[in-house]
């Protein structure tokens, strides 16, 4: 069977509102305003969507793996009820200092998803809001879209805020992102115009 292209999505800052305090429960999970509609558009276009997310809050002891799985399950249900579909989820529960290969910017989660679901990484695309996302995408040959949603986060523990935070993150990318978008909806506009997805 021929491998398929897919769209990989980071979770926090792409699908839901990000938080420096971590999303520790379903009550703290809030879809971004354009997320459900964007995921519906991808599904209606026949494009498979997968979530690839670092969740070090588990490794730090802020919430359990069971709690995380509950949040992810409810997220998938609400996406489906809105007409979208998340085909699969890969998450890394480890802290950055553990050096796990599945934690972005390492490629483990992307490689696992590709092997599990028969996906063609060079024809796929990743949407994320950090240099870790962009570096992971380029390490496996994926096209990348950088979302500038970090500008919405307040200043925190030495991080700049607004456009300065976006510039700071982009400066850490080993390779510049292929595209930059202000929202997931804008990213979907880009995706639907790409040849590997337009031909479906």
Secondary structure, DSSP 8 states (H G I E B T S, - for coil): ---B--EEE-SBTTTB---TT---SGGG--B-TTHHHHHHHHHHTT--EEEEEE-HHHHTTSS-HHHHHHHHHHHHHHHHHTT--EEEEEEE---GGG--TTSTTSSHHHHHHHHHHTB-GGG-EEEESSHHHHHHHHHTT-EEEEE-GGGGS--BTTB--THHHHHHHHTT-SS--SEEESSHHHHHHHHHHSHHHHT-
